[in-house]
Amino acid sequence: MNEKFEITDRVIEHLKSCERMAFLIDHFGRLEERSIVKDPFMGMIYNIIYQQISFASGNAIWKRWDEKYGDATPEFILAAGEEELRSCGLSKSKASYVKNLAKTATKDRRLLNRESLKQMTEAEIYDLYIPIKGIGPWSVKMFLIFTLGRTDVRSYGDLALKKGVEWVYGEENITEKRYMELTDKYSPYNTVASFYFWEITVKKLLKKSPDFDNYMKGI
């Protein structure tokens, strides 16, 4: 079901041209390559599962889903009862979102064709998914990363990413404009930069101060 989002030497070299990202990369090392859910229907279910919960909680629910259903089809989801879907740990609202997605996918087969989706612009993908109840901008951004494997995705609406950027740059309550200014330098590899910003939350570093000054003295 999955493939890996490759993090190449070329990507690391580009990101390390920024001193603060170099600090993160040297601190965390080469991150484990992230999984890509190739099936677009399952890929969006993956993002629905992870909406507004911790990484750990999302991982636990996704593991139960994968063990129980694997690559479920829209037809299977529509035939399943809500309680059956919730047995994996889905909330009532998320179970309904999954059914909304399945219902739409039976009518619009573009939602099942990864190669077709890969040819679409980000705006076209937004137009395709946003009308589906339960799928918002964050879910689309994550879909671009974890299903389509796009390399230059930024998501100001992701709180962990925003907090990670603020932590690295020593700023608070940054606006979307400021977020974009600070991350422009990582293009065309903002997706991998995001992996490193997420790692700050995963490793519970937000309450600590980055030792950036001492790092710079050692260069």
Secondary structure as a PSIPRED ss2 file (coil, helix, strand):
# PSIPRED VFORMAT (PSIPRED V4.0)

   1 M C   1.000  0.000  0.000
   2 N E   0.000  0.000  1.000
   3 E E   0.000  0.000  1.000
   4 K E   0.000  0.000  1.000
   5 F E   0.000  0.000  1.000
   6 E C   1.000  0.000  0.000
   7 I C   1.000  0.000  0.000
   8 T C   1.000  0.000  0.000
   9 D H   0.000  1.000  0.000
  10 R H   0.000  1.000  0.000
  11 V H   0.000  1.000  0.000
  12 I H   0.000  1.000  0.000
  13 E H   0.000  1.000  0.000
  14 H H   0.000  1.000  0.000
  15 L H   0.000  1.000  0.000
  16 K C   1.000  0.000  0.000
  17 S C   1.000  0.000  0.000
  18 C C   1.000  0.000  0.000
  19 E H   0.000  1.000  0.000
  20 R H   0.000  1.000  0.000
  21 M H   0.000  1.000  0.000
  22 A H   0.000  1.000  0.000
  23 F H   0.000  1.000  0.000
  24 L H   0.000  1.000  0.000
  25 I H   0.000  1.000  0.000
  26 D H   0.000  1.000  0.000
  27 H H   0.000  1.000  0.000
  28 F H   0.000  1.000  0.000
  29 G C   1.000  0.000  0.000
  30 R C   1.000  0.000  0.000
  31 L C   1.000  0.000  0.000
  32 E C   1.000  0.000  0.000
  33 E C   1.000  0.000  0.000
  34 R E   0.000  0.000  1.000
  35 S E   0.000  0.000  1.000
  36 I E   0.000  0.000  1.000
  37 V E   0.000  0.000  1.000
  38 K C   1.000  0.000  0.000
  39 D C   1.000  0.000  0.000
  40 P H   0.000  1.000  0.000
  41 F H   0.000  1.000  0.000
  42 M H   0.000  1.000  0.000
  43 G H   0.000  1.000  0.000
  44 M H   0.000  1.000  0.000
  45 I H   0.000  1.000  0.000
  46 Y H   0.000  1.000  0.000
  47 N H   0.000  1.000  0.000
  48 I H   0.000  1.000  0.000
  49 I H   0.000  1.000  0.000
  50 Y H   0.000  1.000  0.000
  51 Q C   1.000  0.000  0.000
  52 Q C   1.000  0.000  0.000
  53 I C   1.000  0.000  0.000
  54 S C   1.000  0.000  0.000
  55 F H   0.000  1.000  0.000
  56 A H   0.000  1.000  0.000
  57 S H   0.000  1.000  0.000
  58 G H   0.000  1.000  0.000
  59 N H   0.000  1.000  0.000
  60 A H   0.000  1.000  0.000
  61 I H   0.000  1.000  0.000
  62 W H   0.000  1.000  0.000
  63 K H   0.000  1.000  0.000
  64 R H   0.000  1.000  0.000
  65 W H   0.000  1.000  0.000
  66 D H   0.000  1.000  0.000
  67 E H   0.000  1.000  0.000
  68 K H   0.000  1.000  0.000
  69 Y C   1.000  0.000  0.000
  70 G C   1.000  0.000  0.000
  71 D C   1.000  0.000  0.000
  72 A C   1.000  0.000  0.000
  73 T C   1.000  0.000  0.000
  74 P H   0.000  1.000  0.000
  75 E H   0.000  1.000  0.000
  76 F H   0.000  1.000  0.000
  77 I H   0.000  1.000  0.000
  78 L H   0.000  1.000  0.000
  79 A H   0.000  1.000  0.000
  80 A C   1.000  0.000  0.000
  81 G C   1.000  0.000  0.000
  82 E H   0.000  1.000  0.000
  83 E H   0.000  1.000  0.000
  84 E H   0.000  1.000  0.000
  85 L H   0.000  1.000  0.000
  86 R H   0.000  1.000  0.000
  87 S C   1.000  0.000  0.000
  88 C C   1.000  0.000  0.000
  89 G C   1.000  0.000  0.000
  90 L C   1.000  0.000  0.000
  91 S C   1.000  0.000  0.000
  92 K H   0.000  1.000  0.000
  93 S H   0.000  1.000  0.000
  94 K H   0.000  1.000  0.000
  95 A H   0.000  1.000  0.000
  96 S H   0.000  1.000  0.000
  97 Y H   0.000  1.000  0.000
  98 V H   0.000  1.000  0.000
  99 K H   0.000  1.000  0.000
 100 N H   0.000  1.000  0.000
 101 L H   0.000  1.000  0.000
 102 A H   0.000  1.000  0.000
 103 K H   0.000  1.000  0.000
 104 T H   0.000  1.000  0.000
 105 A H   0.000  1.000  0.000
 106 T H   0.000  1.000  0.000
 107 K H   0.000  1.000  0.000
 108 D C   1.000  0.000  0.000
 109 R H   0.000  1.000  0.000
 110 R H   0.000  1.000  0.000
 111 L H   0.000  1.000  0.000
 112 L H   0.000  1.000  0.000
 113 N C   1.000  0.000  0.000
 114 R H   0.000  1.000  0.000
 115 E H   0.000  1.000  0.000
 116 S H   0.000  1.000  0.000
 117 L H   0.000  1.000  0.000
 118 K H   0.000  1.000  0.000
 119 Q C   1.000  0.000  0.000
 120 M C   1.000  0.000  0.000
 121 T C   1.000  0.000  0.000
 122 E H   0.000  1.000  0.000
 123 A H   0.000  1.000  0.000
 124 E H   0.000  1.000  0.000
 125 I H   0.000  1.000  0.000
 126 Y H   0.000  1.000  0.000
 127 D H   0.000  1.000  0.000
 128 L H   0.000  1.000  0.000
 129 Y H   0.000  1.000  0.000
 130 I C   1.000  0.000  0.000
 131 P C   1.000  0.000  0.000
 132 I C   1.000  0.000  0.000
 133 K C   1.000  0.000  0.000
 134 G C   1.000  0.000  0.000
 135 I C   1.000  0.000  0.000
 136 G C   1.000  0.000  0.000
 137 P H   0.000  1.000  0.000
 138 W H   0.000  1.000  0.000
 139 S H   0.000  1.000  0.000
 140 V H   0.000  1.000  0.000
 141 K H   0.000  1.000  0.000
 142 M H   0.000  1.000  0.000
 143 F H   0.000  1.000  0.000
 144 L H   0.000  1.000  0.000
 145 I H   0.000  1.000  0.000
 146 F H   0.000  1.000  0.000
 147 T C   1.000  0.000  0.000
 148 L C   1.000  0.000  0.000
 149 G C   1.000  0.000  0.000
 150 R C   1.000  0.000  0.000
 151 T C   1.000  0.000  0.000
 152 D C   1.000  0.000  0.000
 153 V C   1.000  0.000  0.000
 154 R C   1.000  0.000  0.000
 155 S C   1.000  0.000  0.000
 156 Y C   1.000  0.000  0.000
 157 G C   1.000  0.000  0.000
 158 D C   1.000  0.000  0.000
 159 L H   0.000  1.000  0.000
 160 A H   0.000  1.000  0.000
 161 L H   0.000  1.000  0.000
 162 K H   0.000  1.000  0.000
 163 K H   0.000  1.000  0.000
 164 G H   0.000  1.000  0.000
 165 V H   0.000  1.000  0.000
 166 E H   0.000  1.000  0.000
 167 W H   0.000  1.000  0.000
 168 V H   0.000  1.000  0.000
 169 Y H   0.000  1.000  0.000
 170 G C   1.000  0.000  0.000
 171 E C   1.000  0.000  0.000
 172 E C   1.000  0.000  0.000
 173 N C   1.000  0.000  0.000
 174 I C   1.000  0.000  0.000
 175 T C   1.000  0.000  0.000
 176 E H   0.000  1.000  0.000
 177 K H   0.000  1.000  0.000
 178 R H   0.000  1.000  0.000
 179 Y H   0.000  1.000  0.000
 180 M H   0.000  1.000  0.000
 181 E H   0.000  1.000  0.000
 182 L H   0.000  1.000  0.000
 183 T H   0.000  1.000  0.000
 184 D H   0.000  1.000  0.000
 185 K H   0.000  1.000  0.000
 186 Y H   0.000  1.000  0.000
 187 S C   1.000  0.000  0.000
 188 P C   1.000  0.000  0.000
 189 Y C   1.000  0.000  0.000
 190 N H   0.000  1.000  0.000
 191 T H   0.000  1.000  0.000
 192 V H   0.000  1.000  0.000
 193 A H   0.000  1.000  0.000
 194 S H   0.000  1.000  0.000
 195 F H   0.000  1.000  0.000
 196 Y H   0.000  1.000  0.000
 197 F H   0.000  1.000  0.000
 198 W H   0.000  1.000  0.000
 199 E H   0.000  1.000  0.000
 200 I H   0.000  1.000  0.000
 201 T H   0.000  1.000  0.000
 202 V H   0.000  1.000  0.000
 203 K C   1.000  0.000  0.000
 204 K C   1.000  0.000  0.000
 205 L C   1.000  0.000  0.000
 206 L C   1.000  0.000  0.000
 207 K C   1.000  0.000  0.000
 208 K C   1.000  0.000  0.000
 209 S C   1.000  0.000  0.000
 210 P C   1.000  0.000  0.000
 211 D C   1.000  0.000  0.000
 212 F H   0.000  1.000  0.000
 213 D H   0.000  1.000  0.000
 214 N H   0.000  1.000  0.000
 215 Y H   0.000  1.000  0.000
 216 M H   0.000  1.000  0.000
 217 K H   0.000  1.000  0.000
 218 G C   1.000  0.000  0.000
 219 I C   1.000  0.000  0.000
